[in-house]
């Protein structure tokens, strides 16, 4: 199931919302799954994108992303979330200056826990962290 909404609370502001919820199931020829994957789970994702038209030919975009937790009998993955932002400015009529920050709050990491009869292990998959990029585009 998916919910999509695009609203403009003001002429200078556009908001896009997306929420998805789904079920996945791994089936194989055996009666028992012997793999390493998290299986048979209900999962969800959400994304919010907010676009602002600002004075002096500036555009600002902010985006929040979330992926819900994955839970099985022995393994769990915590909710993943991140926040990105971008600023764009038109220069003269041919140029565009861009500034982008990916994972602004340095939160994009996957935390996994596995529980067996003899141990509990926790693993964190981290990303490179906050990334800032600056660019200039010129149309000839």
C-alpha positions in Angstrom: 0.0 0.0 0.0 1.3 3.4 -0.8 0.2 6.9 0.1 1.3 9.9 -2.0 0.5 13.5 -1.5 1.6 16.7 -3.1 0.4 19.9 -1.6 1.3 23.6 -2.0 0.6 25.3 1.4 1.7 28.6 -0.3 2.7 29.7 -3.7 6.3 29.6 -2.8 6.2 26.2 -1.0 5.6 22.7 -2.3 5.4 19.6 -0.1 5.6 16.0 -1.4 4.8 13.2 1.0 5.3 9.5 0.4 4.6 6.5 2.7 4.7 2.8 1.6 3.9 -0.3 3.6 4.6 -3.7 2.3 5.0 -7.4 3.2 7.8 -9.6 1.9 8.1 -13.3 2.3 11.0 -15.6 1.2 9.8 -19.0 0.0 12.1 -21.9 -1.1 11.7 -25.5 -2.0 12.6 -26.6 1.5 10.1 -26.3 4.4 12.7 -24.3 6.3 14.7 -21.2 5.1 18.4 -21.7 5.9 19.7 -18.4 4.5 21.0 -15.3 6.2 18.3 -12.8 5.3 15.6 -11.2 7.4 12.5 -12.8 6.1 8.7 -12.7 6.3 8.3 -9.1 7.4 6.1 -6.1 7.1 8.2 -3.1 6.3 7.6 0.6 5.6 9.4 3.6 4.0 8.6 7.3 4.2 9.9 10.3 2.4 9.2 14.0 2.7 10.4 16.6 0.2 9.9 20.2 0.8 10.7 22.8 -1.9 10.8 26.5 -1.3 11.0 29.3 -3.8 12.9 32.0 -2.1 13.6 35.7 -3.0 16.5 36.6 -5.2 16.2 33.5 -7.4 17.1 31.0 -4.6 15.5 27.6 -4.4 15.8 25.4 -1.3 15.0 21.7 -1.0 14.9 19.7 2.1 14.3 15.9 2.1 13.8 13.4 5.0 14.0 9.7 4.4 13.1 6.8 6.7 13.1 3.0 6.3 11.3 1.2 9.1 12.9 -1.5 11.2 13.3 -5.1 10.0 12.5 -7.7 12.6 12.8 -11.5 12.5 13.2 -14.3 15.0 16.9 -13.9 15.4 17.8 -10.6 13.6 16.7 -7.0 13.8 17.7 -3.9 11.9 16.8 -0.5 13.5 15.0 2.3 11.6 17.2 4.1 9.2 16.8 7.8 8.7 18.6 10.7 7.0 18.1 14.3 6.1 19.4 16.1 3.0 19.2 19.7 1.9 20.1 21.6 -1.3 20.3 25.3 -2.2 20.2 26.5 -5.8 20.6 30.1 -7.1 20.1 31.3 -10.7 23.0 33.5 -11.8 22.3 35.8 -14.7 20.2 33.8 -17.1 22.7 31.0 -18.0 24.2 29.9 -14.7 23.1 28.0 -11.7 25.0 27.7 -8.4 24.3 24.6 -6.3 25.1 23.6 -2.7 24.1 20.2 -1.5 24.4 18.5 1.9 23.7 14.8 2.1 23.0 13.2 5.4 23.1 16.6 7.1 22.9 15.2 10.7 25.2 12.2 10.0 22.6 9.7 11.0 22.6 7.3 8.1 23.7 4.0 9.5 22.3 0.5 9.7 22.4 -1.1 13.1 21.9 -4.8 13.1 21.5 -7.2 16.1 21.6 -11.0 15.9 20.6 -13.2 18.8 21.5 -16.9 18.9 21.3 -19.4 21.8 24.9 -18.6 22.8 25.5 -14.9 21.9 24.1 -11.5 21.0 26.1 -9.6 18.3 25.6 -6.0 17.2 27.0 -4.6 14.0 26.8 -1.1 12.6 27.2 -0.4 8.9 28.1 3.3 8.7 28.1 5.5 5.6 30.8 8.0 4.8 28.9 10.6 6.8 27.9 14.1 5.9 28.8 15.0 2.3 28.9 18.6 1.1 29.1 19.4 -2.6 29.3 22.7 -4.4 28.7 23.1 -8.1 28.3 25.7 -10.9 26.4 24.9 -14.1 26.6 27.2 -17.1 24.4 26.8 -20.2 25.9 28.0 -23.5 
